């Protein structure tokens, strides 16, 4: 994004509203030095934060897992609402990051520290309409990430390597495959299969992030009476799926119609993925109606 456009973005740095380009971070911040930080990305629809309590709950879990203390989640919620009001946007992505803060560079945690909280808002007009209509491709990649993918940490070098691999191969996403040959998830999305009318998804674990959109989809399959098969998929099983799709906060639900140049199903977005996305949008509208 161009610097001129970045300067139009509103940020909240430790409670102070300012243009994003004016936020200054110490080079001794542990988020900068070690990726000693956690984050969330929240969707804003029609000026309302979507499933904000779920995101804050997962943020709390991530903070506890890294033992980042002295963080007031109620204050972060107040900051979120203030930043959204200042940005005055209807549709946007909200980025929230909490670092352990500034300290002398040591690998162990400092005895005393004060976390830094960054929130900023980016306009988002859902750029995936074409991809949703036509479906997208993916490529498999060894899951080279660390062993705690349930923590939404900012140390994402392995995810970036994989995402670049996908880009270089003309794909939207990677399908991570672990050392035992099982699919885990994508570089930035959750992955789901559909076989014989059943939704197949890997259970959340230390290898698989408990995605917020994933949580919503698991709720939706109950509402639309779709059978659920919560288990790990071998890579070889992917190519025999009837439908395959990714899900995430920015992407919502998008069909994957090709993996490693092998066609999934008939090579077009399938009816059950469309049904799930329609249910997702209806659930989103109902949630926003209830939101304050």
MARTORVO-47046 format. One record per residue (C-alpha): x negated, y, z negated; residue in one letter. Coordinates in steps of 0.5 Angstrom, whole numbers. Each point is the difference from the previous one (the first is absolute). Layout:
<node><c1>X</c1><c2>Y</c2><c3>Z</c3><residuo>A</residuo></node>
...
END
This chain:
<node><c1>0</c1><c2>0</c2><c3>0</c3><residuo>X</residuo></node>
<node><c1>-3</c1><c2>7</c2><c3>2</c3><residuo>X</residuo></node>
<node><c1>-2</c1><c2>4</c2><c3>-6</c3><residuo>X</residuo></node>
<node><c1>5</c1><c2>6</c2><c3>2</c3><residuo>X</residuo></node>
<node><c1>6</c1><c2>-5</c2><c3>-1</c3><residuo>X</residuo></node>
<node><c1>-4</c1><c2>-3</c2><c3>-6</c3><residuo>X</residuo></node>
<node><c1>1</c1><c2>7</c2><c3>-3</c3><residuo>X</residuo></node>
<node><c1>7</c1><c2>0</c2><c3>1</c3><residuo>X</residuo></node>
<node><c1>1</c1><c2>-6</c2><c3>-5</c3><residuo>X</residuo></node>
<node><c1>2</c1><c2>1</c2><c3>-7</c3><residuo>X</residuo></node>
<node><c1>-4</c1><c2>-3</c2><c3>-6</c3><residuo>X</residuo></node>
<node><c1>0</c1><c2>-1</c2><c3>-7</c3><residuo>X</residuo></node>
<node><c1>-6</c1><c2>0</c2><c3>-4</c3><residuo>X</residuo></node>
<node><c1>0</c1><c2>-2</c2><c3>-7</c3><residuo>X</residuo></node>
<node><c1>7</c1><c2>4</c2><c3>0</c3><residuo>X</residuo></node>
<node><c1>-2</c1><c2>6</c2><c3>4</c3><residuo>X</residuo></node>
<node><c1>3</c1><c2>1</c2><c3>7</c3><residuo>X</residuo></node>
<node><c1>-4</c1><c2>2</c2><c3>5</c3><residuo>X</residuo></node>
<node><c1>-2</c1><c2>-1</c2><c3>8</c3><residuo>X</residuo></node>
<node><c1>-3</c1><c2>-7</c2><c3>1</c3><residuo>X</residuo></node>
<node><c1>-7</c1><c2>3</c2><c3>3</c3><residuo>X</residuo></node>
<node><c1>-1</c1><c2>4</c2><c3>-7</c3><residuo>X</residuo></node>
<node><c1>0</c1><c2>-6</c2><c3>-4</c3><residuo>X</residuo></node>
<node><c1>-7</c1><c2>-1</c2><c3>-3</c3><residuo>X</residuo></node>
<node><c1>-3</c1><c2>-7</c2><c3>-3</c3><residuo>X</residuo></node>
<node><c1>-6</c1><c2>-1</c2><c3>-3</c3><residuo>X</residuo></node>
<node><c1>-5</c1><c2>-4</c2><c3>3</c3><residuo>X</residuo></node>
<node><c1>-1</c1><c2>-4</c2><c3>-7</c3><residuo>X</residuo></node>
<node><c1>7</c1><c2>-2</c2><c3>0</c3><residuo>X</residuo></node>
<node><c1>1</c1><c2>-7</c2><c3>0</c3><residuo>X</residuo></node>
<node><c1>5</c1><c2>-1</c2><c3>5</c3><residuo>X</residuo></node>
<node><c1>-5</c1><c2>3</c2><c3>5</c3><residuo>X</residuo></node>
<node><c1>-6</c1><c2>-4</c2><c3>-3</c3><residuo>X</residuo></node>
<node><c1>3</c1><c2>-6</c2><c3>-1</c3><residuo>X</residuo></node>
<node><c1>7</c1><c2>0</c2><c3>2</c3><residuo>X</residuo></node>
<node><c1>2</c1><c2>-1</c2><c3>-7</c3><residuo>X</residuo></node>
<node><c1>7</c1><c2>3</c2><c3>1</c3><residuo>X</residuo></node>
<node><c1>7</c1><c2>-3</c2><c3>2</c3><residuo>X</residuo></node>
<node><c1>5</c1><c2>3</c2><c3>5</c3><residuo>X</residuo></node>
<node><c1>7</c1><c2>0</c2><c3>2</c3><residuo>X</residuo></node>
<node><c1>4</c1><c2>2</c2><c3>7</c3><residuo>X</residuo></node>
<node><c1>7</c1><c2>2</c2><c3>-1</c3><residuo>X</residuo></node>
<node><c1>5</c1><c2>1</c2><c3>5</c3><residuo>X</residuo></node>
<node><c1>4</c1><c2>7</c2><c3>0</c3><residuo>X</residuo></node>
<node><c1>7</c1><c2>-1</c2><c3>4</c3><residuo>X</residuo></node>
<node><c1>5</c1><c2>6</c2><c3>1</c3><residuo>X</residuo></node>
<node><c1>-4</c1><c2>4</c2><c3>-6</c3><residuo>X</residuo></node>
<node><c1>0</c1><c2>-6</c2><c3>-5</c3><residuo>X</residuo></node>
<node><c1>-5</c1><c2>-5</c2><c3>-3</c3><residuo>X</residuo></node>
<node><c1>1</c1><c2>-7</c2><c3>2</c3><residuo>X</residuo></node>
<node><c1>0</c1><c2>-5</c2><c3>-5</c3><residuo>X</residuo></node>
<node><c1>-5</c1><c2>4</c2><c3>-4</c3><residuo>X</residuo></node>
<node><c1>1</c1><c2>-4</c2><c3>-7</c3><residuo>X</residuo></node>
<node><c1>-2</c1><c2>-6</c2><c3>4</c3><residuo>X</residuo></node>
<node><c1>-7</c1><c2>4</c2><c3>2</c3><residuo>X</residuo></node>
<node><c1>-1</c1><c2>3</c2><c3>-7</c3><residuo>X</residuo></node>
<node><c1>1</c1><c2>-7</c2><c3>-3</c3><residuo>X</residuo></node>
<node><c1>-5</c1><c2>-3</c2><c3>5</c3><residuo>X</residuo></node>
<node><c1>-5</c1><c2>6</c2><c3>-1</c3><residuo>X</residuo></node>
<node><c1>1</c1><c2>-2</c2><c3>-8</c3><residuo>X</residuo></node>
<node><c1>-2</c1><c2>-7</c2><c3>2</c3><residuo>X</residuo></node>
<node><c1>-6</c1><c2>2</c2><c3>4</c3><residuo>X</residuo></node>
<node><c1>-3</c1><c2>5</c2><c3>-5</c3><residuo>X</residuo></node>
<node><c1>1</c1><c2>-5</c2><c3>-6</c3><residuo>X</residuo></node>
<node><c1>-4</c1><c2>-5</c2><c3>5</c3><residuo>X</residuo></node>
<node><c1>-6</c1><c2>5</c2><c3>0</c3><residuo>X</residuo></node>
<node><c1>1</c1><c2>2</c2><c3>-7</c3><residuo>X</residuo></node>
<node><c1>1</c1><c2>7</c2><c3>2</c3><residuo>X</residuo></node>
<node><c1>3</c1><c2>4</c2><c3>-6</c3><residuo>X</residuo></node>
<node><c1>2</c1><c2>7</c2><c3>-2</c3><residuo>X</residuo></node>
<node><c1>5</c1><c2>0</c2><c3>6</c3><residuo>X</residuo></node>
<node><c1>7</c1><c2>3</c2><c3>-1</c3><residuo>X</residuo></node>
<node><c1>5</c1><c2>-3</c2><c3>5</c3><residuo>X</residuo></node>
<node><c1>6</c1><c2>4</c2><c3>-2</c3><residuo>X</residuo></node>
<node><c1>-5</c1><c2>6</c2><c3>2</c3><residuo>X</residuo></node>
<node><c1>-2</c1><c2>-3</c2><c3>6</c3><residuo>X</residuo></node>
<node><c1>8</c1><c2>-1</c2><c3>2</c3><residuo>X</residuo></node>
<node><c1>1</c1><c2>8</c2><c3>-2</c3><residuo>X</residuo></node>
<node><c1>-6</c1><c2>1</c2><c3>5</c3><residuo>X</residuo></node>
<node><c1>3</c1><c2>-4</c2><c3>5</c3><residuo>X</residuo></node>
<node><c1>6</c1><c2>4</c2><c3>0</c3><residuo>X</residuo></node>
<node><c1>-3</c1><c2>7</c2><c3>0</c3><residuo>X</residuo></node>
<node><c1>-5</c1><c2>-2</c2><c3>6</c3><residuo>X</residuo></node>
<node><c1>6</c1><c2>-2</c2><c3>4</c3><residuo>X</residuo></node>
<node><c1>4</c1><c2>6</c2><c3>-2</c3><residuo>X</residuo></node>
<node><c1>-6</c1><c2>4</c2><c3>2</c3><residuo>X</residuo></node>
<node><c1>-1</c1><c2>-4</c2><c3>7</c3><residuo>X</residuo></node>
<node><c1>8</c1><c2>1</c2><c3>1</c3><residuo>X</residuo></node>
<node><c1>0</c1><c2>-6</c2><c3>5</c3><residuo>X</residuo></node>
<node><c1>5</c1><c2>-4</c2><c3>2</c3><residuo>X</residuo></node>
<node><c1>-4</c1><c2>-6</c2><c3>2</c3><residuo>X</residuo></node>
<node><c1>-7</c1><c2>-1</c2><c3>-2</c3><residuo>X</residuo></node>
<node><c1>-5</c1><c2>-5</c2><c3>-3</c3><residuo>X</residuo></node>
<node><c1>-2</c1><c2>2</c2><c3>-7</c3><residuo>X</residuo></node>
<node><c1>-7</c1><c2>-3</c2><c3>-2</c3><residuo>X</residuo></node>
<node><c1>-2</c1><c2>0</c2><c3>-8</c3><residuo>X</residuo></node>
<node><c1>-7</c1><c2>-2</c2><c3>-2</c3><residuo>X</residuo></node>
<node><c1>-3</c1><c2>-1</c2><c3>-7</c3><residuo>X</residuo></node>
<node><c1>-7</c1><c2>0</c2><c3>-1</c3><residuo>X</residuo></node>
<node><c1>-4</c1><c2>-1</c2><c3>-7</c3><residuo>X</residuo></node>
<node><c1>-3</c1><c2>7</c2><c3>1</c3><residuo>X</residuo></node>
<node><c1>-7</c1><c2>3</c2><c3>0</c3><residuo>X</residuo></node>
<node><c1>-5</c1><c2>-4</c2><c3>-4</c3><residuo>X</residuo></node>
<node><c1>-8</c1><c2>-1</c2><c3>0</c3><residuo>X</residuo></node>
<node><c1>-1</c1><c2>-6</c2><c3>5</c3><residuo>X</residuo></node>
<node><c1>0</c1><c2>-7</c2><c3>-3</c3><residuo>X</residuo></node>
<node><c1>4</c1><c2>-6</c2><c3>2</c3><residuo>X</residuo></node>
<node><c1>3</c1><c2>-1</c2><c3>-7</c3><residuo>X</residuo></node>
<node><c1>6</c1><c2>4</c2><c3>-2</c3><residuo>X</residuo></node>
<node><c1>-2</c1><c2>7</c2><c3>-3</c3><residuo>X</residuo></node>
<node><c1>2</c1><c2>0</c2><c3>-8</c3><residuo>X</residuo></node>
<node><c1>3</c1><c2>7</c2><c3>1</c3><residuo>X</residuo></node>
<node><c1>4</c1><c2>2</c2><c3>7</c3><residuo>X</residuo></node>
<node><c1>6</c1><c2>4</c2><c3>2</c3><residuo>X</residuo></node>
<node><c1>3</c1><c2>-3</c2><c3>7</c3><residuo>X</residuo></node>
<node><c1>1</c1><c2>5</c2><c3>6</c3><residuo>X</residuo></node>
<node><c1>7</c1><c2>-1</c2><c3>3</c3><residuo>X</residuo></node>
<node><c1>1</c1><c2>2</c2><c3>7</c3><residuo>X</residuo></node>
<node><c1>7</c1><c2>1</c2><c3>4</c3><residuo>X</residuo></node>
<node><c1>1</c1><c2>2</c2><c3>7</c3><residuo>X</residuo></node>
<node><c1>6</c1><c2>0</c2><c3>5</c3><residuo>X</residuo></node>
<node><c1>-1</c1><c2>-2</c2><c3>7</c3><residuo>X</residuo></node>
<node><c1>6</c1><c2>2</c2><c3>5</c3><residuo>X</residuo></node>
<node><c1>2</c1><c2>-7</c2><c3>3</c3><residuo>X</residuo></node>
<node><c1>5</c1><c2>-1</c2><c3>6</c3><residuo>X</residuo></node>
<node><c1>0</c1><c2>-7</c2><c3>0</c3><residuo>X</residuo></node>
<node><c1>-5</c1><c2>-2</c2><c3>6</c3><residuo>X</residuo></node>
<node><c1>2</c1><c2>-7</c2><c3>1</c3><residuo>X</residuo></node>
<node><c1>6</c1><c2>0</c2><c3>4</c3><residuo>X</residuo></node>
<node><c1>-3</c1><c2>-3</c2><c3>6</c3><residuo>X</residuo></node>
<node><c1>-4</c1><c2>-5</c2><c3>-4</c3><residuo>X</residuo></node>
<node><c1>7</c1><c2>-2</c2><c3>-3</c3><residuo>X</residuo></node>
<node><c1>3</c1><c2>-1</c2><c3>7</c3><residuo>X</residuo></node>
<node><c1>-5</c1><c2>-4</c2><c3>3</c3><residuo>X</residuo></node>
<node><c1>-4</c1><c2>-3</c2><c3>-6</c3><residuo>X</residuo></node>
<node><c1>-7</c1><c2>0</c2><c3>-1</c3><residuo>X</residuo></node>
<node><c1>-6</c1><c2>-4</c2><c3>0</c3><residuo>X</residuo></node>
<node><c1>-5</c1><c2>-3</c2><c3>-5</c3><residuo>X</residuo></node>
<node><c1>-7</c1><c2>-3</c2><c3>-1</c3><residuo>X</residuo></node>
<node><c1>-2</c1><c2>-5</c2><c3>-5</c3><residuo>X</residuo></node>
<node><c1>-6</c1><c2>2</c2><c3>-4</c3><residuo>X</residuo></node>
<node><c1>-4</c1><c2>-3</c2><c3>-6</c3><residuo>X</residuo></node>
<node><c1>3</c1><c2>2</c2><c3>-7</c3><residuo>X</residuo></node>
<node><c1>-7</c1><c2>4</c2><c3>-2</c3><residuo>X</residuo></node>
<node><c1>3</c1><c2>4</c2><c3>-6</c3><residuo>X</residuo></node>
<node><c1>-1</c1><c2>-1</c2><c3>-7</c3><residuo>X</residuo></node>
<node><c1>4</c1><c2>-5</c2><c3>-5</c3><residuo>X</residuo></node>
<node><c1>5</c1><c2>6</c2><c3>-3</c3><residuo>X</residuo></node>
<node><c1>4</c1><c2>2</c2><c3>6</c3><residuo>X</residuo></node>
<node><c1>6</c1><c2>1</c2><c3>-5</c3><residuo>X</residuo></node>
<node><c1>-3</c1><c2>6</c2><c3>-2</c3><residuo>X</residuo></node>
<node><c1>1</c1><c2>6</c2><c3>5</c3><residuo>X</residuo></node>
<node><c1>-7</c1><c2>3</c2><c3>-1</c3><residuo>X</residuo></node>
<node><c1>-3</c1><c2>5</c2><c3>5</c3><residuo>X</residuo></node>
<node><c1>-6</c1><c2>-5</c2><c3>1</c3><residuo>X</residuo></node>
<node><c1>2</c1><c2>-2</c2><c3>7</c3><residuo>X</residuo></node>
<node><c1>-6</c1><c2>-1</c2><c3>4</c3><residuo>X</residuo></node>
<node><c1>2</c1><c2>-7</c2><c3>2</c3><residuo>X</residuo></node>
<node><c1>7</c1><c2>2</c2><c3>2</c3><residuo>X</residuo></node>
<node><c1>-3</c1><c2>6</c2><c3>4</c3><residuo>X</residuo></node>
<node><c1>-5</c1><c2>-5</c2><c3>4</c3><residuo>X</residuo></node>
<node><c1>6</c1><c2>-5</c2><c3>1</c3><residuo>X</residuo></node>
<node><c1>4</c1><c2>6</c2><c3>3</c3><residuo>X</residuo></node>
<node><c1>-5</c1><c2>2</c2><c3>4</c3><residuo>X</residuo></node>
<node><c1>-1</c1><c2>-7</c2><c3>3</c3><residuo>X</residuo></node>
<node><c1>8</c1><c2>0</c2><c3>2</c3><residuo>X</residuo></node>
<node><c1>-1</c1><c2>7</c2><c3>3</c3><residuo>X</residuo></node>
<node><c1>-6</c1><c2>-2</c2><c3>4</c3><residuo>X</residuo></node>
<node><c1>4</c1><c2>-6</c2><c3>3</c3><residuo>X</residuo></node>
<node><c1>6</c1><c2>4</c2><c3>1</c3><residuo>X</residuo></node>
<node><c1>4</c1><c2>-3</c2><c3>-6</c3><residuo>X</residuo></node>
<node><c1>4</c1><c2>4</c2><c3>-5</c3><residuo>X</residuo></node>
<node><c1>-1</c1><c2>-4</c2><c3>-6</c3><residuo>X</residuo></node>
<node><c1>-5</c1><c2>-6</c2><c3>-2</c3><residuo>X</residuo></node>
<node><c1>3</c1><c2>-6</c2><c3>-3</c3><residuo>X</residuo></node>
<node><c1>-5</c1><c2>-2</c2><c3>-6</c3><residuo>X</residuo></node>
<node><c1>-2</c1><c2>-7</c2><c3>0</c3><residuo>X</residuo></node>
<node><c1>-3</c1><c2>-3</c2><c3>-7</c3><residuo>X</residuo></node>
<node><c1>-6</c1><c2>-5</c2><c3>0</c3><residuo>X</residuo></node>
<node><c1>5</c1><c2>-5</c2><c3>-1</c3><residuo>X</residuo></node>
<node><c1>4</c1><c2>1</c2><c3>7</c3><residuo>X</residuo></node>
<node><c1>6</c1><c2>4</c2><c3>-3</c3><residuo>X</residuo></node>
<node><c1>3</c1><c2>6</c2><c3>2</c3><residuo>X</residuo></node>
<node><c1>0</c1><c2>6</c2><c3>-6</c3><residuo>X</residuo></node>
<node><c1>2</c1><c2>6</c2><c3>3</c3><residuo>X</residuo></node>
<node><c1>-2</c1><c2>6</c2><c3>5</c3><residuo>X</residuo></node>
<node><c1>-5</c1><c2>5</c2><c3>-1</c3><residuo>X</residuo></node>
<node><c1>5</c1><c2>5</c2><c3>-2</c3><residuo>X</residuo></node>
<node><c1>7</c1><c2>-4</c2><c3>0</c3><residuo>X</residuo></node>
<node><c1>4</c1><c2>-6</c2><c3>-3</c3><residuo>X</residuo></node>
<node><c1>1</c1><c2>-5</c2><c3>5</c3><residuo>X</residuo></node>
<node><c1>6</c1><c2>-5</c2><c3>1</c3><residuo>X</residuo></node>
<node><c1>2</c1><c2>-6</c2><c3>4</c3><residuo>X</residuo></node>
<node><c1>7</c1><c2>-2</c2><c3>2</c3><residuo>X</residuo></node>
<node><c1>1</c1><c2>-8</c2><c3>2</c3><residuo>X</residuo></node>
<node><c1>6</c1><c2>-3</c2><c3>1</c3><residuo>X</residuo></node>
<node><c1>4</c1><c2>6</c2><c3>-3</c3><residuo>X</residuo></node>
<node><c1>-4</c1><c2>0</c2><c3>-6</c3><residuo>X</residuo></node>
<node><c1>-5</c1><c2>6</c2><c3>-3</c3><residuo>X</residuo></node>
<node><c1>-7</c1><c2>-3</c2><c3>-1</c3><residuo>X</residuo></node>
<node><c1>-4</c1><c2>4</c2><c3>-4</c3><residuo>X</residuo></node>
<node><c1>-6</c1><c2>-1</c2><c3>-5</c3><residuo>X</residuo></node>
<node><c1>1</c1><c2>1</c2><c3>-7</c3><residuo>X</residuo></node>
<node><c1>-3</c1><c2>7</c2><c3>-3</c3><residuo>X</residuo></node>
<node><c1>-7</c1><c2>-2</c2><c3>-4</c3><residuo>X</residuo></node>
<node><c1>-7</c1><c2>2</c2><c3>-1</c3><residuo>X</residuo></node>
<node><c1>-1</c1><c2>-1</c2><c3>8</c3><residuo>X</residuo></node>
<node><c1>7</c1><c2>4</c2><c3>2</c3><residuo>X</residuo></node>
<node><c1>2</c1><c2>6</c2><c3>-2</c3><residuo>X</residuo></node>
<node><c1>7</c1><c2>1</c2><c3>-3</c3><residuo>X</residuo></node>
<node><c1>3</c1><c2>5</c2><c3>6</c3><residuo>X</residuo></node>
<node><c1>5</c1><c2>4</c2><c3>-2</c3><residuo>X</residuo></node>
<node><c1>3</c1><c2>-1</c2><c3>7</c3><residuo>X</residuo></node>
<node><c1>-1</c1><c2>-7</c2><c3>-1</c3><residuo>X</residuo></node>
<node><c1>4</c1><c2>0</c2><c3>-6</c3><residuo>X</residuo></node>
<node><c1>6</c1><c2>4</c2><c3>3</c3><residuo>X</residuo></node>
<node><c1>0</c1><c2>-6</c2><c3>6</c3><residuo>X</residuo></node>
<node><c1>0</c1><c2>-5</c2><c3>-6</c3><residuo>X</residuo></node>
<node><c1>6</c1><c2>3</c2><c3>-2</c3><residuo>X</residuo></node>
<node><c1>3</c1><c2>1</c2><c3>6</c3><residuo>X</residuo></node>
<node><c1>0</c1><c2>-7</c2><c3>2</c3><residuo>X</residuo></node>
<node><c1>4</c1><c2>-2</c2><c3>-6</c3><residuo>X</residuo></node>
<node><c1>5</c1><c2>5</c2><c3>3</c3><residuo>X</residuo></node>
<node><c1>1</c1><c2>-2</c2><c3>7</c3><residuo>X</residuo></node>
<node><c1>0</c1><c2>-8</c2><c3>-2</c3><residuo>X</residuo></node>
<node><c1>-7</c1><c2>-1</c2><c3>3</c3><residuo>X</residuo></node>
<node><c1>-4</c1><c2>-6</c2><c3>-3</c3><residuo>X</residuo></node>
<node><c1>-6</c1><c2>1</c2><c3>-3</c3><residuo>X</residuo></node>
<node><c1>-6</c1><c2>-4</c2><c3>0</c3><residuo>X</residuo></node>
<node><c1>-6</c1><c2>3</c2><c3>-4</c3><residuo>X</residuo></node>
<node><c1>-6</c1><c2>-4</c2><c3>2</c3><residuo>X</residuo></node>
<node><c1>-7</c1><c2>1</c2><c3>3</c3><residuo>X</residuo></node>
<node><c1>0</c1><c2>-1</c2><c3>7</c3><residuo>X</residuo></node>
<node><c1>-6</c1><c2>-3</c2><c3>4</c3><residuo>X</residuo></node>
<node><c1>-3</c1><c2>4</c2><c3>6</c3><residuo>X</residuo></node>
<node><c1>2</c1><c2>-6</c2><c3>5</c3><residuo>X</residuo></node>
<node><c1>8</c1><c2>1</c2><c3>-3</c3><residuo>X</residuo></node>
<node><c1>0</c1><c2>7</c2><c3>2</c3><residuo>X</residuo></node>
<node><c1>0</c1><c2>-2</c2><c3>8</c3><residuo>X</residuo></node>
<node><c1>6</c1><c2>-4</c2><c3>-1</c3><residuo>X</residuo></node>
<node><c1>4</c1><c2>5</c2><c3>-4</c3><residuo>X</residuo></node>
<node><c1>7</c1><c2>2</c2><c3>3</c3><residuo>X</residuo></node>
<node><c1>-2</c1><c2>8</c2><c3>-2</c3><residuo>X</residuo></node>
<node><c1>-5</c1><c2>3</c2><c3>-3</c3><residuo>X</residuo></node>
<node><c1>0</c1><c2>7</c2><c3>-3</c3><residuo>X</residuo></node>
<node><c1>-4</c1><c2>5</c2><c3>-4</c3><residuo>X</residuo></node>
<node><c1>3</c1><c2>5</c2><c3>-6</c3><residuo>X</residuo></node>
<node><c1>-3</c1><c2>6</c2><c3>-3</c3><residuo>X</residuo></node>
<node><c1>2</c1><c2>7</c2><c3>-3</c3><residuo>X</residuo></node>
<node><c1>-2</c1><c2>4</c2><c3>7</c3><residuo>X</residuo></node>
<node><c1>2</c1><c2>-6</c2><c3>4</c3><residuo>X</residuo></node>
<node><c1>7</c1><c2>-2</c2><c3>-3</c3><residuo>X</residuo></node>
<node><c1>1</c1><c2>-7</c2><c3>4</c3><residuo>X</residuo></node>
<node><c1>-4</c1><c2>-1</c2><c3>7</c3><residuo>X</residuo></node>
<node><c1>0</c1><c2>-7</c2><c3>4</c3><residuo>X</residuo></node>
<node><c1>-7</c1><c2>-3</c2><c3>2</c3><residuo>X</residuo></node>
<node><c1>1</c1><c2>-4</c2><c3>6</c3><residuo>X</residuo></node>
<node><c1>-7</c1><c2>-2</c2><c3>2</c3><residuo>X</residuo></node>
<node><c1>-5</c1><c2>-2</c2><c3>-4</c3><residuo>X</residuo></node>
<node><c1>-7</c1><c2>-1</c2><c3>3</c3><residuo>X</residuo></node>
<node><c1>3</c1><c2>0</c2><c3>7</c3><residuo>X</residuo></node>
<node><c1>5</c1><c2>-6</c2><c3>-2</c3><residuo>X</residuo></node>
<node><c1>7</c1><c2>2</c2><c3>0</c3><residuo>X</residuo></node>
<node><c1>5</c1><c2>-1</c2><c3>-6</c3><residuo>X</residuo></node>
<node><c1>7</c1><c2>-2</c2><c3>2</c3><residuo>X</residuo></node>
<node><c1>2</c1><c2>3</c2><c3>7</c3><residuo>X</residuo></node>
<node><c1>-5</c1><c2>6</c2><c3>-1</c3><residuo>X</residuo></node>
<node><c1>5</c1><c2>5</c2><c3>-2</c3><residuo>X</residuo></node>
<node><c1>3</c1><c2>2</c2><c3>-6</c3><residuo>X</residuo></node>
<node><c1>5</c1><c2>-5</c2><c3>-3</c3><residuo>X</residuo></node>
<node><c1>7</c1><c2>1</c2><c3>-3</c3><residuo>X</residuo></node>
<node><c1>-2</c1><c2>-2</c2><c3>-7</c3><residuo>X</residuo></node>
<node><c1>-5</c1><c2>6</c2><c3>0</c3><residuo>X</residuo></node>
<node><c1>5</c1><c2>5</c2><c3>2</c3><residuo>X</residuo></node>
<node><c1>5</c1><c2>-3</c2><c3>-5</c3><residuo>X</residuo></node>
<node><c1>-5</c1><c2>1</c2><c3>-5</c3><residuo>X</residuo></node>
<node><c1>-2</c1><c2>7</c2><c3>2</c3><residuo>X</residuo></node>
<node><c1>7</c1><c2>2</c2><c3>1</c3><residuo>X</residuo></node>
<node><c1>1</c1><c2>-2</c2><c3>-7</c3><residuo>X</residuo></node>
<node><c1>-6</c1><c2>4</c2><c3>-2</c3><residuo>X</residuo></node>
<node><c1>3</c1><c2>6</c2><c3>2</c3><residuo>X</residuo></node>
<node><c1>6</c1><c2>-1</c2><c3>-3</c3><residuo>X</residuo></node>
<node><c1>-3</c1><c2>-1</c2><c3>-6</c3><residuo>X</residuo></node>
<node><c1>-4</c1><c2>6</c2><c3>0</c3><residuo>X</residuo></node>
<node><c1>6</c1><c2>4</c2><c3>1</c3><residuo>X</residuo></node>
<node><c1>4</c1><c2>-3</c2><c3>-6</c3><residuo>X</residuo></node>
<node><c1>-7</c1><c2>1</c2><c3>-4</c3><residuo>X</residuo></node>
<node><c1>0</c1><c2>7</c2><c3>2</c3><residuo>X</residuo></node>
<node><c1>7</c1><c2>2</c2><c3>-1</c3><residuo>X</residuo></node>
<node><c1>-1</c1><c2>-3</c2><c3>-8</c3><residuo>X</residuo></node>
<node><c1>-7</c1><c2>4</c2><c3>0</c3><residuo>X</residuo></node>
<node><c1>0</c1><c2>7</c2><c3>-4</c3><residuo>X</residuo></node>
END
